[in-house]
Amino acid sequence: MKRDPVAIVEALIAAFNRRNAASIAELLAEDIVCAGIPLEPAHGRGATMAMLAPFLAAEEIDWRILAIAANGTTVFTERDDRFRFAGKDWTAVRAAGVFEIDTNGRIAAWRDYFDLAELERAMP
Amino acid sequence: MKRDPVAIVEALIAAFNRRNAASIAELLAEDIVCAGIPLEPAHGRGATMAMLAPFLAAEEIDWRILAIAANGTTVFTERDDRFRFAGKDWTAVRAAGVFEIDTNGRIAAWRDYFDLAELERAMP
């Protein structure tokens, strides 16, 4: 029995908050398409983990789920993605994300919507 | 019996596509807080309608719902918001929106997440 789609997305956010790349990778489908919407998408688990690496370089991550909803295997999150990079104050990116869960219980699509300038201000 | 929250949000999008300001206003709570997330929110129905006016000035509007999900009275949409302004080609803003429906079946909160630069490119 696979975990329900909301639990899978909650597990992804929890893995980010532990900065645990192995746990994140386990939750991603081999053929995931991962997009920060104003940017080009990453195709595949390896490219996605490479795209995520600069975020996981933070000393602390505290992504807060403000709202979550599912429709079948599609899950939405509204989030406040907080980061503390070395020698910096906490920063934040406000985002709404859409996740599609495949039949193996892995994340096959992840599309985050946010303001790119806000992301750039949040990153070191 | 109030319509279900998903139907209320679908009615809002349909009203946009008809460019029907009166129908839109009817769906908004008097005390709505409406935010394009990188921007300052509008407080109240009047301020919200003023914020929406430049969009409703398009000659054609074609907002497409790519995905929709609800959790109680919270509704998420993933959308491709398409506009055709006078003398211009079609433009589009990709957005994910969160809506909160009040006990009167009106939209009391609307938060759209998108890239501000993409919005600015889409507007005349």
gemmi code that builds the backbone of each chain (N, CA, C; Angstrom):
import gemmi

chains = {
    "A": [
        ("MET", (0.853, -1.202, 0.000), (0.000, 0.000, 0.000), (0.884, 1.245, 0.000)),
        ("LYS", (0.730, 2.065, -1.015), (1.500, 3.301, -1.075), (0.933, 4.321, -0.082)),
        ("ARG", (1.825, 5.172, 0.392), (1.363, 6.303, 1.200), (0.503, 7.223, 0.345)),
        ("ASP", (-0.350, 7.959, 1.005), (-1.215, 8.827, 0.203), (-0.404, 10.020, -0.308)),
        ("PRO", (-0.865, 10.626, -1.411), (-0.087, 11.681, -2.070), (0.283, 12.840, -1.136)),
        ("VAL", (-0.620, 13.250, -0.261), (-0.297, 14.351, 0.656), (0.861, 13.946, 1.570)),
        ("ALA", (0.847, 12.712, 2.064), (1.922, 12.260, 2.964), (3.265, 12.232, 2.235)),
        ("ILE", (3.249, 11.907, 0.963), (4.501, 11.871, 0.190), (5.076, 13.282, 0.061)),
        ("VAL", (4.220, 14.247, -0.212), (4.697, 15.635, -0.333), (5.150, 16.152, 1.031)),
        ("GLU", (4.415, 15.820, 2.075), (4.857, 16.229, 3.424), (6.214, 15.612, 3.762)),
        ("ALA", (6.433, 14.369, 3.315), (7.732, 13.722, 3.564), (8.843, 14.448, 2.808)),
        ("LEU", (8.549, 14.937, 1.608), (9.550, 15.696, 0.847), (9.940, 16.972, 1.593)),
        ("ILE", (8.930, 17.697, 2.063), (9.224, 18.954, 2.781), (10.018, 18.649, 4.058)),
        ("ALA", (9.641, 17.579, 4.745), (10.367, 17.200, 5.972), (11.820, 16.845, 5.648)),
        ("ALA", (12.049, 16.187, 4.514), (13.414, 15.833, 4.116), (14.232, 17.089, 3.812)),
        ("PHE", (13.595, 18.083, 3.183), (14.284, 19.362, 2.994), (14.664, 19.959, 4.346)),
        ("ASN", (13.754, 19.914, 5.281), (14.021, 20.574, 6.563), (15.119, 19.855, 7.350)),
        ("ARG", (15.366, 18.579, 7.014), (16.513, 17.858, 7.586), (17.732, 17.999, 6.681)),
        ("ARG", (17.608, 18.683, 5.561), (18.677, 18.846, 4.557), (19.240, 17.474, 4.166)),
        ("ASN", (18.328, 16.523, 3.968), (18.747, 15.137, 3.723), (18.562, 14.811, 2.239)),
        ("ALA", (19.633, 14.973, 1.476), (19.547, 14.789, 0.027), (19.149, 13.365, -0.338)),
        ("ALA", (19.630, 12.378, 0.404), (19.290, 10.988, 0.073), (17.792, 10.753, 0.239)),
        ("SER", (17.215, 11.281, 1.300), (15.771, 11.120, 1.513), (14.967, 11.842, 0.439)),
        ("ILE", (15.449, 13.000, 0.018), (14.770, 13.723, -1.064), (14.815, 12.888, -2.342)),
        ("ALA", (16.006, 12.413, -2.702), (16.173, 11.671, -3.957), (15.278, 10.437, -3.993)),
        ("GLU", (15.133, 9.767, -2.849), (14.281, 8.565, -2.778), (12.833, 8.861, -3.129)),
        ("LEU", (12.408, 10.099, -2.876), (11.004, 10.455, -3.107), (10.748, 10.892, -4.555)),
        ("LEU", (11.808, 11.056, -5.338), (11.663, 11.565, -6.707), (11.655, 10.410, -7.703)),
        ("ALA", (10.778, 10.487, -8.692), (10.787, 9.509, -9.784), (12.055, 9.695, -10.616)),
        ("GLU", (12.532, 8.607, -11.175), (13.718, 8.646, -12.036), (13.523, 9.669, -13.169)),
        ("ASP", (12.292, 9.774, -13.676), (12.012, 10.649, -14.830), (11.268, 11.923, -14.423)),
        ("ILE", (11.483, 12.358, -13.193), (10.812, 13.585, -12.720), (11.112, 14.761, -13.646)),
        ("VAL", (10.112, 15.626, -13.815), (10.313, 16.944, -14.424), (10.069, 17.963, -13.321)),
        ("CYS", (11.100, 18.732, -12.994), (11.051, 19.649, -11.850), (11.307, 21.068, -12.342)),
        ("ALA", (10.352, 21.962, -12.090), (10.455, 23.318, -12.629), (10.156, 24.368, -11.572)),
        ("GLY", (11.090, 25.286, -11.398), (10.764, 26.585, -10.834), (10.239, 27.391, -12.007)),
        ("ILE", (8.947, 27.731, -11.976), (8.235, 28.061, -13.210), (8.866, 29.157, -14.062)),
        ("PRO", (9.445, 30.219, -13.505), (10.055, 31.156, -14.469), (11.320, 30.603, -15.117)),
        ("LEU", (11.843, 29.492, -14.625), (13.121, 28.944, -15.099), (12.888, 27.700, -15.946)),
        ("GLU", (13.945, 27.248, -16.614), (13.874, 26.006, -17.390), (13.743, 24.814, -16.445)),
        ("PRO", (12.941, 23.811, -16.811), (12.810, 22.645, -15.935), (14.039, 21.744, -15.960)),
        ("ALA", (14.218, 21.002, -14.884), (15.214, 19.925, -14.841), (14.508, 18.631, -15.207)),
        ("HIS", (15.151, 17.828, -16.028), (14.576, 16.549, -16.460), (15.375, 15.417, -15.830)),
        ("GLY", (14.714, 14.626, -14.993), (15.348, 13.465, -14.385), (15.807, 13.749, -12.970)),
        ("ARG", (16.001, 12.656, -12.223), (16.341, 12.773, -10.798), (17.706, 13.436, -10.608)),
        ("GLY", (18.668, 13.073, -11.454), (20.008, 13.632, -11.290), (20.032, 15.133, -11.533)),
        ("ALA", (19.397, 15.552, -12.609), (19.356, 16.995, -12.925), (18.575, 17.750, -11.851)),
        ("THR", (17.536, 17.113, -11.321), (16.747, 17.765, -10.269), (17.577, 17.930, -8.999)),
        ("MET", (18.310, 16.883, -8.610), (19.141, 17.001, -7.403), (20.220, 18.066, -7.597)),
        ("ALA", (20.746, 18.183, -8.815), (21.741, 19.230, -9.085), (21.112, 20.615, -8.952)),
        ("MET", (19.860, 20.745, -9.416), (19.166, 22.031, -9.309), (18.887, 22.375, -7.850)),
        ("LEU", (18.652, 21.356, -7.038), (18.298, 21.591, -5.636), (19.525, 21.821, -4.747)),
        ("ALA", (20.701, 21.458, -5.238), (21.912, 21.499, -4.399), (22.171, 22.873, -3.770)),
        ("PRO", (22.013, 23.987, -4.511), (22.293, 25.289, -3.875), (21.369, 25.592, -2.688)),
        ("PHE", (20.156, 25.025, -2.712), (19.243, 25.225, -1.585), (19.688, 24.384, -0.387)),
        ("LEU", (20.089, 23.154, -0.690), (20.489, 22.242, 0.389), (21.818, 22.663, 1.010)),
        ("ALA", (22.509, 23.635, 0.379), (23.742, 24.170, 0.951), (23.475, 25.112, 2.122)),
        ("ALA", (22.212, 25.452, 2.364), (21.899, 26.317, 3.508), (22.279, 25.619, 4.812)),
        ("GLU", (22.616, 26.416, 5.829), (22.936, 25.822, 7.142), (21.675, 25.335, 7.833)),
        ("GLU", (20.567, 26.057, 7.613), (19.278, 25.614, 8.151), (18.210, 25.861, 7.099)),
        ("ILE", (17.264, 24.943, 7.024), (16.107, 25.068, 6.136), (14.861, 24.885, 6.985)),
        ("ASP", (13.901, 25.748, 6.765), (12.634, 25.674, 7.512), (11.504, 26.033, 6.544)),
        ("TRP", (11.086, 25.042, 5.770), (9.983, 25.258, 4.834), (8.686, 25.008, 5.584)),
        ("ARG", (7.821, 25.997, 5.551), (6.556, 25.905, 6.287), (5.397, 25.733, 5.310)),
        ("ILE", (4.613, 24.707, 5.527), (3.429, 24.472, 4.695), (2.283, 25.291, 5.277)),
        ("LEU", (1.806, 26.260, 4.490), (0.713, 27.127, 4.946), (-0.635, 26.508, 4.618)),
        ("ALA", (-0.704, 25.787, 3.500), (-1.942, 25.105, 3.094), (-1.544, 23.959, 2.187)),
        ("ILE", (-2.368, 22.928, 2.175), (-2.092, 21.754, 1.333), (-3.428, 21.175, 0.895)),
        ("ALA", (-3.489, 20.684, -0.323), (-4.735, 20.084, -0.834), (-4.366, 19.084, -1.913)),
        ("ALA", (-5.200, 18.074, -2.083), (-4.962, 17.063, -3.116), (-6.224, 16.838, -3.916)),
        ("ASN", (-6.001, 16.462, -5.167), (-7.075, 16.018, -6.046), (-6.515, 14.775, -6.736)),
        ("GLY", (-6.885, 13.609, -6.213), (-6.281, 12.380, -6.717), (-4.798, 12.374, -6.422)),
        ("THR", (-3.988, 12.229, -7.453), (-2.535, 12.149, -7.266), (-1.844, 13.495, -7.479)),
        ("THR", (-2.626, 14.560, -7.603), (-2.068, 15.919, -7.704), (-2.170, 16.586, -6.337)),
        ("VAL", (-1.058, 17.135, -5.871), (-1.007, 17.770, -4.557), (-0.516, 19.196, -4.722)),
        ("PHE", (-1.196, 20.129, -4.078), (-0.766, 21.529, -4.050), (-0.259, 21.878, -2.651)),
        ("THR", (0.777, 22.707, -2.603), (1.204, 23.299, -1.336), (1.308, 24.806, -1.499)),
        ("GLU", (0.941, 25.525, -0.465), (1.305, 26.939, -0.334), (2.347, 26.979, 0.774)),
        ("ARG", (3.515, 27.581, 0.468), (4.632, 27.456, 1.408), (5.354, 28.782, 1.624)),
        ("ASP", (5.990, 28.836, 2.793), (6.974, 29.872, 3.081), (8.302, 29.133, 3.240)),
        ("ASP", (9.144, 29.208, 2.221), (10.401, 28.443, 2.198), (11.491, 29.302, 2.813)),
        ("ARG", (11.869, 28.957, 4.035), (12.847, 29.765, 4.775), (14.222, 29.086, 4.755)),
        ("PHE", (15.253, 29.919, 4.627), (16.639, 29.437, 4.550), (17.520, 30.297, 5.459)),
        ("ARG", (18.521, 29.663, 6.047), (19.585, 30.431, 6.693), (20.918, 29.953, 6.127)),
        ("PHE", (21.512, 30.788, 5.309), (22.812, 30.466, 4.732), (23.922, 30.949, 5.669)),
        ("ALA", (25.081, 30.309, 5.551), (26.218, 30.599, 6.443), (26.505, 32.095, 6.482)),
        ("GLY", (26.541, 32.637, 7.682), (26.891, 34.041, 7.870), (25.811, 35.018, 7.473)),
        ("LYS", (24.597, 34.509, 7.177), (23.497, 35.374, 6.721), (22.312, 35.251, 7.685)),
        ("ASP", (21.428, 36.230, 7.603), (20.150, 36.129, 8.307), (19.222, 35.172, 7.564)),
        ("TRP", (18.122, 34.805, 8.211), (17.099, 33.996, 7.557), (16.525, 34.768, 6.358)),
        ("THR", (16.306, 34.045, 5.273), (15.625, 34.601, 4.107), (14.423, 33.707, 3.806)),
        ("ALA", (13.580, 34.149, 2.886), (12.380, 33.365, 2.593), (11.945, 33.574, 1.152)),
        ("VAL", (11.387, 32.525, 0.599), (10.745, 32.587, -0.714), (9.326, 32.062, -0.533)),
        ("ARG", (8.357, 32.862, -0.948), (6.960, 32.421, -0.898), (6.647, 31.694, -2.196)),
        ("ALA", (6.056, 30.516, -2.086), (5.864, 29.684, -3.275), (4.573, 28.880, -3.162)),
        ("ALA", (3.997, 28.584, -4.312), (2.923, 27.591, -4.401), (3.427, 26.494, -5.330)),
        ("GLY", (3.345, 25.258, -4.865), (3.897, 24.139, -5.623), (2.834, 23.130, -5.995)),
        ("VAL", (2.998, 22.549, -7.166), (2.113, 21.495, -7.652), (2.963, 20.240, -7.830)),
        ("PHE", (2.506, 19.125, -7.289), (3.234, 17.859, -7.336), (2.328, 16.802, -7.948)),
        ("GLU", (2.898, 15.982, -8.820), (2.158, 14.841, -9.354), (2.862, 13.570, -8.918)),
        ("ILE", (2.093, 12.668, -8.311), (2.641, 11.442, -7.736), (2.364, 10.286, -8.689)),
        ("ASP", (3.386, 9.476, -8.970), (3.188, 8.372, -9.918), (2.699, 7.113, -9.191)),
        ("THR", (2.498, 6.049, -9.955), (1.910, 4.833, -9.370), (2.865, 4.130, -8.410)),
        ("ASN", (4.149, 4.506, -8.444), (5.100, 3.953, -7.476), (5.194, 4.792, -6.203)),
        ("GLY", (4.370, 5.833, -6.114), (4.410, 6.684, -4.930), (5.573, 7.649, -4.946)),
        ("ARG", (6.089, 7.934, -6.130), (7.189, 8.902, -6.229), (6.704, 10.155, -6.959)),
        ("ILE", (7.447, 11.238, -6.772), (7.080, 12.535, -7.337), (7.584, 12.599, -8.780)),
        ("ALA", (6.659, 12.618, -9.728), (7.003, 12.580, -11.153), (7.003, 13.979, -11.769)),
        ("ALA", (6.353, 14.926, -11.102), (6.352, 16.315, -11.567), (6.284, 17.213, -10.342)),
        ("TRP", (7.046, 18.293, -10.410), (7.048, 19.285, -9.333), (7.193, 20.638, -10.015)),
        ("ARG", (6.172, 21.478, -9.861), (6.219, 22.828, -10.438), (5.985, 23.839, -9.318)),
        ("ASP", (6.989, 24.654, -9.050), (6.861, 25.697, -8.037), (6.654, 27.035, -8.727)),
        ("TYR", (5.687, 27.788, -8.245), (5.399, 29.130, -8.757), (5.852, 30.140, -7.710)),
        ("PHE", (6.671, 31.105, -8.141), (7.217, 32.108, -7.223), (7.760, 33.253, -8.058)),
        ("ASP", (8.118, 34.318, -7.379), (8.726, 35.470, -8.048), (10.236, 35.272, -8.092)),
        ("LEU", (10.789, 35.275, -9.290), (12.216, 34.981, -9.434), (13.073, 36.012, -8.699)),
        ("ALA", (12.675, 37.273, -8.723), (13.465, 38.299, -8.024), (13.471, 38.024, -6.520)),
        ("GLU", (12.339, 37.529, -5.989), (12.291, 37.205, -4.562), (13.240, 36.040, -4.248)),
        ("LEU", (13.268, 35.051, -5.143), (14.212, 33.933, -4.957), (15.646, 34.440, -4.976)),
        ("GLU", (15.958, 35.311, -5.929), (17.344, 35.788, -6.053), (17.760, 36.584, -4.812)),
        ("ARG", (16.809, 37.314, -4.237), (17.144, 38.043, -3.002), (17.392, 37.078, -1.841)),
        ("ALA", (16.743, 35.919, -1.880), (16.844, 34.972, -0.760), (18.125, 34.149, -0.795)),
        ("MET", (18.760, 34.072, -1.988), (19.935, 33.202, -2.133), (21.212, 34.002, -1.942)),
        ("PRO", (22.268, 33.367, -1.435), (23.508, 34.119, -1.178), (24.249, 34.445, -2.491)),
    ],
    "B": [
        ("MET", (-28.244, 25.843, 0.400), (-26.992, 25.075, 0.196), (-26.049, 25.881, -0.694)),
        ("LYS", (-24.898, 26.185, -0.158), (-23.893, 26.902, -0.931), (-23.248, 25.962, -1.964)),
        ("ARG", (-22.818, 26.557, -3.076), (-22.040, 25.766, -4.029), (-20.732, 25.319, -3.377)),
        ("ASP", (-20.182, 24.264, -3.900), (-18.938, 23.792, -3.279), (-17.798, 24.735, -3.658)),
        ("PRO", (-16.746, 24.770, -2.844), (-15.658, 25.736, -3.052), (-15.026, 25.651, -4.442)),
        ("VAL", (-14.851, 24.458, -4.977), (-14.266, 24.345, -6.319), (-15.156, 25.027, -7.351)),
        ("ALA", (-16.476, 24.834, -7.242), (-17.396, 25.445, -8.208), (-17.346, 26.970, -8.121)),
        ("ILE", (-17.156, 27.501, -6.927), (-17.079, 28.959, -6.762), (-15.840, 29.503, -7.474)),
        ("VAL", (-14.719, 28.827, -7.329), (-13.491, 29.275, -7.986), (-13.621, 29.105, -9.505)),
        ("GLU", (-14.214, 28.006, -9.932), (-14.426, 27.826, -11.378), (-15.341, 28.935, -11.925)),
        ("ALA", (-16.320, 29.356, -11.125), (-17.202, 30.446, -11.561), (-16.430, 31.754, -11.688)),
        ("LEU", (-15.474, 31.971, -10.783), (-14.649, 33.184, -10.866), (-13.836, 33.193, -12.164)),
        ("ILE", (-13.212, 32.071, -12.468), (-12.387, 32.007, -13.686), (-13.289, 32.204, -14.922)),
        ("ALA", (-14.462, 31.586, -14.892), (-15.395, 31.747, -16.024), (-15.811, 33.205, -16.171)),
        ("ALA", (-16.016, 33.904, -15.059), (-16.386, 35.320, -15.121), (-15.259, 36.158, -15.711)),
        ("PHE", (-14.011, 35.812, -15.360), (-12.881, 36.490, -16.014), (-12.927, 36.270, -17.510)),
        ("ASN", (-13.197, 35.049, -17.912), (-13.142, 34.740, -19.344), (-14.276, 35.419, -20.113)),
        ("ARG", (-15.331, 35.791, -19.400), (-16.387, 36.624, -20.002), (-16.094, 38.117, -19.811)),
        ("ARG", (-15.031, 38.448, -19.116), (-14.659, 39.837, -18.761), (-15.843, 40.543, -18.104)),
        ("ASN", (-16.488, 39.830, -17.182), (-17.713, 40.333, -16.561), (-17.404, 40.799, -15.139)),
        ("ALA", (-17.130, 42.092, -14.995), (-16.717, 42.629, -13.697), (-17.803, 42.449, -12.641)),
        ("ALA", (-19.068, 42.592, -13.028), (-20.150, 42.449, -12.040), (-20.194, 41.026, -11.490)),
        ("SER", (-20.020, 40.049, -12.379), (-20.020, 38.650, -11.918), (-18.833, 38.353, -11.017)),
        ("ILE", (-17.698, 38.958, -11.356), (-16.514, 38.773, -10.502), (-16.781, 39.360, -9.122)),
        ("ALA", (-17.254, 40.603, -9.093), (-17.468, 41.288, -7.807), (-18.434, 40.516, -6.919)),
        ("GLU", (-19.462, 39.932, -7.510), (-20.444, 39.151, -6.737), (-19.822, 37.970, -6.010)),
        ("LEU", (-18.733, 37.460, -6.569), (-18.100, 36.273, -5.983), (-17.105, 36.627, -4.886)),
        ("LEU", (-16.800, 37.915, -4.719), (-15.798, 38.347, -3.751), (-16.451, 38.792, -2.453)),
        ("ALA", (-15.864, 38.393, -1.330), (-16.332, 38.880, -0.035), (-16.039, 40.374, 0.081)),
        ("GLU", (-16.881, 41.076, 0.819), (-16.679, 42.508, 1.048), (-15.285, 42.776, 1.616)),
        ("ASP", (-14.812, 41.888, 2.479), (-13.521, 42.091, 3.169), (-12.408, 41.214, 2.582)),
        ("ILE", (-12.531, 40.880, 1.307), (-11.491, 40.045, 0.676), (-10.108, 40.678, 0.830)),
        ("VAL", (-9.101, 39.823, 0.986), (-7.699, 40.233, 0.848), (-7.164, 39.517, -0.383)),
        ("CYS", (-6.756, 40.307, -1.378), (-6.367, 39.762, -2.680), (-4.927, 40.163, -2.968)),
        ("ALA", (-4.061, 39.163, -3.170), (-2.630, 39.453, -3.328), (-2.056, 38.728, -4.523)),
        ("GLY", (-1.426, 39.490, -5.417), (-0.410, 38.924, -6.298), (0.858, 38.912, -5.472)),
        ("ILE", (1.360, 37.722, -5.135), (2.252, 37.576, -3.983), (3.471, 38.489, -3.988)),
        ("PRO", (4.124, 38.747, -5.116), (5.253, 39.679, -4.961), (4.813, 41.118, -4.683)),
        ("LEU", (3.526, 41.417, -4.834), (3.017, 42.785, -4.715), (2.246, 42.964, -3.406)),
        ("GLU", (1.926, 44.206, -3.088), (1.122, 44.493, -1.894), (-0.316, 44.019, -2.117)),
        ("PRO", (-0.949, 43.451, -1.099), (-2.335, 42.986, -1.271), (-3.326, 44.143, -1.333)),
        ("ALA", (-4.448, 43.869, -1.986), (-5.594, 44.779, -1.959), (-6.522, 44.319, -0.832)),
        ("HIS", (-7.035, 45.284, -0.076), (-7.932, 44.973, 1.038), (-9.326, 45.452, 0.682)),
        ("GLY", (-10.258, 44.500, 0.587), (-11.645, 44.849, 0.322), (-12.012, 44.678, -1.139)),
        ("ARG", (-13.336, 44.562, -1.360), (-13.824, 44.276, -2.717), (-13.507, 45.415, -3.682)),
        ("GLY", (-13.676, 46.656, -3.225), (-13.439, 47.797, -4.113), (-11.983, 47.884, -4.547)),
        ("ALA", (-11.073, 47.747, -3.585), (-9.641, 47.812, -3.911), (-9.250, 46.646, -4.807)),
        ("THR", (-9.880, 45.500, -4.572), (-9.567, 44.324, -5.400), (-10.035, 44.547, -6.830)),
        ("MET", (-11.251, 45.059, -6.993), (-11.741, 45.303, -8.356), (-10.863, 46.342, -9.067)),
        ("ALA", (-10.380, 47.347, -8.321), (-9.473, 48.328, -8.922), (-8.171, 47.664, -9.368)),
        ("MET", (-7.677, 46.737, -8.565), (-6.437, 46.026, -8.916), (-6.644, 45.146, -10.144)),
        ("LEU", (-7.862, 44.614, -10.298), (-8.140, 43.704, -11.413), (-8.461, 44.446, -12.714)),
        ("ALA", (-8.780, 45.726, -12.614), (-9.252, 46.471, -13.791), (-8.293, 46.407, -14.985)),
        ("PRO", (-6.974, 46.548, -14.778), (-6.079, 46.499, -15.946), (-6.118, 45.160, -16.687)),
        ("PHE", (-6.441, 44.089, -15.974), (-6.553, 42.777, -16.625), (-7.854, 42.698, -17.422)),
        ("LEU", (-8.912, 43.221, -16.823), (-10.220, 43.158, -17.477), (-10.279, 44.092, -18.687)),
        ("ALA", (-9.281, 44.962, -18.828), (-9.199, 45.827, -20.005), (-8.760, 45.072, -21.259)),
        ("ALA", (-8.354, 43.817, -21.111), (-7.967, 43.030, -22.293), (-9.165, 42.855, -23.216)),
        ("GLU", (-8.884, 42.712, -24.519), (-9.983, 42.465, -25.468), (-10.502, 41.041, -25.338)),
        ("GLU", (-9.592, 40.121, -25.040), (-9.997, 38.735, -24.788), (-9.202, 38.198, -23.617)),
        ("ILE", (-9.860, 37.391, -22.812), (-9.222, 36.714, -21.683), (-9.523, 35.228, -21.810)),
        ("ASP", (-8.504, 34.430, -21.617), (-8.652, 32.972, -21.696), (-7.768, 32.342, -20.626)),
        ("TRP", (-8.313, 32.313, -19.405), (-7.575, 31.697, -18.306), (-7.890, 30.206, -18.319)),
        ("ARG", (-6.852, 29.404, -18.358), (-7.018, 27.956, -18.428), (-6.618, 27.318, -17.107)),
        ("ILE", (-7.519, 26.542, -16.554), (-7.227, 25.823, -15.311), (-6.525, 24.518, -15.688)),
        ("LEU", (-5.265, 24.385, -15.263), (-4.484, 23.179, -15.576), (-4.710, 22.100, -14.526)),
        ("ALA", (-4.915, 22.530, -13.285), (-5.188, 21.591, -12.191), (-5.927, 22.360, -11.115)),
        ("ILE", (-6.737, 21.637, -10.340), (-7.517, 22.261, -9.270), (-7.669, 21.238, -8.150)),
        ("ALA", (-7.627, 21.716, -6.917), (-7.782, 20.816, -5.767), (-8.321, 21.624, -4.608)),
        ("ALA", (-9.049, 20.965, -3.724), (-9.606, 21.638, -2.541), (-9.300, 20.831, -1.300)),
        ("ASN", (-9.195, 21.557, -0.204), (-9.096, 20.950, 1.124), (-10.043, 21.770, 1.985)),
        ("GLY", (-11.243, 21.258, 2.183), (-12.260, 22.043, 2.876), (-12.613, 23.271, 2.054)),
        ("THR", (-12.469, 24.442, 2.659), (-12.837, 25.681, 1.976), (-11.636, 26.371, 1.318)),
        ("THR", (-10.494, 25.684, 1.270), (-9.314, 26.200, 0.576), (-9.219, 25.520, -0.787)),
        ("VAL", (-9.084, 26.321, -1.825), (-9.023, 25.801, -3.199), (-7.729, 26.292, -3.844)),
        ("PHE", (-7.029, 25.387, -4.498), (-5.831, 25.727, -5.273), (-6.148, 25.599, -6.756)),
        ("THR", (-5.571, 26.494, -7.549), (-5.593, 26.343, -9.005), (-4.178, 26.466, -9.545)),
        ("GLU", (-3.855, 25.686, -10.541), (-2.689, 25.929, -11.386), (-3.250, 26.421, -12.709)),
        ("ARG", (-2.758, 27.580, -13.183), (-3.410, 28.211, -14.326), (-2.409, 28.747, -15.348)),
        ("ASP", (-2.914, 28.841, -16.567), (-2.237, 29.587, -17.624), (-3.181, 30.741, -17.960)),
        ("ASP", (-2.843, 31.930, -17.478), (-3.718, 33.099, -17.633), (-3.352, 33.815, -18.919)),
        ("ARG", (-4.194, 33.669, -19.928), (-3.905, 34.212, -21.254), (-4.729, 35.482, -21.500)),
        ("PHE", (-4.086, 36.460, -22.125), (-4.703, 37.756, -22.419), (-4.420, 38.152, -23.857)),
        ("ARG", (-5.380, 38.841, -24.452), (-5.108, 39.515, -25.727), (-5.526, 40.970, -25.585)),
        ("PHE", (-4.542, 41.835, -25.502), (-4.806, 43.267, -25.384), (-4.904, 43.877, -26.780)),
        ("ALA", (-5.615, 44.986, -26.874), (-5.881, 45.627, -28.169), (-4.583, 45.836, -28.945)),
        ("GLY", (-4.567, 45.344, -30.169), (-3.423, 45.553, -31.040), (-2.216, 44.697, -30.710)),
        ("LYS", (-2.371, 43.748, -29.776), (-1.238, 42.920, -29.346), (-1.542, 41.452, -29.618)),
        ("ASP", (-0.487, 40.653, -29.615), (-0.642, 39.197, -29.647), (-1.082, 38.689, -28.268)),
        ("TRP", (-1.516, 37.445, -28.240), (-1.818, 36.807, -26.957), (-0.568, 36.772, -26.084)),
        ("THR", (-0.749, 37.054, -24.798), (0.313, 36.909, -23.813), (-0.198, 35.965, -22.722)),
        ("ALA", (0.678, 35.561, -21.828), (0.274, 34.615, -20.790), (1.108, 34.816, -19.538)),
        ("VAL", (0.462, 34.575, -18.420), (1.128, 34.535, -17.120), (0.799, 33.188, -16.495)),
        ("ARG", (1.825, 32.451, -16.123), (1.619, 31.176, -15.436), (1.515, 31.449, -13.937)),
        ("ALA", (0.500, 30.905, -13.302), (0.234, 31.243, -11.903), (-0.344, 30.049, -11.160)),
        ("ALA", (-0.071, 30.007, -9.865), (-0.773, 29.091, -8.965), (-1.477, 29.954, -7.939)),
        ("GLY", (-2.769, 29.730, -7.760), (-3.583, 30.565, -6.886), (-4.187, 29.778, -5.749)),
        ("VAL", (-4.295, 30.433, -4.597), (-4.928, 29.856, -3.415), (-6.122, 30.730, -3.068)),
        ("PHE", (-7.270, 30.109, -2.882), (-8.517, 30.813, -2.591), (-9.105, 30.276, -1.293)),
        ("GLU", (-9.600, 31.184, -0.466), (-10.312, 30.760, 0.748), (-11.750, 31.248, 0.642)),
        ("ILE", (-12.686, 30.307, 0.809), (-14.106, 30.593, 0.642), (-14.733, 30.774, 2.017)),
        ("ASP", (-15.516, 31.836, 2.195), (-16.125, 32.077, 3.508), (-17.479, 31.362, 3.623)),
        ("THR", (-18.113, 31.510, 4.773), (-19.354, 30.764, 5.042), (-20.511, 31.247, 4.173)),
        ("ASN", (-20.362, 32.412, 3.540), (-21.383, 32.886, 2.602), (-21.130, 32.416, 1.170)),
        ("GLY", (-20.087, 31.602, 0.979), (-19.781, 31.128, -0.359), (-19.089, 32.182, -1.204)),
        ("ARG", (-18.436, 33.141, -0.538), (-17.686, 34.158, -1.283), (-16.191, 33.995, -1.033)),
        ("ILE", (-15.411, 34.559, -1.925), (-13.950, 34.423, -1.858), (-13.419, 35.490, -0.905)),
        ("ALA", (-12.882, 35.038, 0.230), (-12.412, 35.954, 1.275), (-10.909, 36.185, 1.191)),
        ("ALA", (-10.218, 35.287, 0.507), (-8.776, 35.455, 0.306), (-8.418, 34.860, -1.049)),
        ("TRP", (-7.525, 35.556, -1.731), (-7.027, 35.083, -3.032), (-5.568, 35.480, -3.093)),
        ("ARG", (-4.708, 34.463, -3.181), (-3.265, 34.715, -3.282), (-2.753, 34.004, -4.528)),
        ("ASP", (-2.271, 34.786, -5.487), (-1.695, 34.225, -6.705), (-0.173, 34.303, -6.621)),
        ("TYR", (0.476, 33.199, -6.960), (1.940, 33.115, -6.989), (2.379, 33.072, -8.440)),
        ("PHE", (3.297, 33.963, -8.808), (3.765, 34.050, -10.198), (5.048, 34.866, -10.200)),
        ("ASP", (5.688, 34.888, -11.339), (6.901, 35.684, -11.507), (6.506, 37.079, -11.979)),
        ("LEU", (6.882, 38.091, -11.211), (6.453, 39.455, -11.520), (6.969, 39.910, -12.886)),
        ("ALA", (8.180, 39.522, -13.243), (8.716, 39.917, -14.557), (7.873, 39.306, -15.678)),
        ("GLU", (7.408, 38.062, -15.458), (6.562, 37.431, -16.478), (5.230, 38.190, -16.612)),
        ("LEU", (4.675, 38.621, -15.491), (3.444, 39.430, -15.544), (3.680, 40.726, -16.304)),
        ("GLU", (4.814, 41.390, -15.998), (5.078, 42.686, -16.641), (5.245, 42.527, -18.156)),
        ("ARG", (5.837, 41.408, -18.573), (5.971, 41.166, -20.012), (4.609, 40.926, -20.667)),
        ("ALA", (3.670, 40.397, -19.882), (2.355, 40.030, -20.450), (1.426, 41.226, -20.568)),
        ("MET", (1.721, 42.298, -19.820), (0.808, 43.438, -19.795), (1.264, 44.511, -20.777)),
        ("PRO", (0.322, 45.271, -21.335), (0.708, 46.279, -22.339), (1.386, 47.489, -21.683)),
    ],
}
model = gemmi.Model(1)
for chain_id, residues in chains.items():
    chain = gemmi.Chain(chain_id)
    for i, (resn, *xyz) in enumerate(residues, 1):
        res = gemmi.Residue()
        res.name, res.seqid = resn, gemmi.SeqId(i, " ")
        for name, pos in zip(("N", "CA", "C"), xyz):
            atom = gemmi.Atom()
            atom.name, atom.element = name, gemmi.Element(name[0])
            atom.pos, atom.b_iso = gemmi.Position(*pos), 0.0
            res.add_atom(atom)
        chain.add_residue(res)
    model.add_chain(chain)
structure = gemmi.Structure()
structure.add_model(model)
structure.setup_entities()
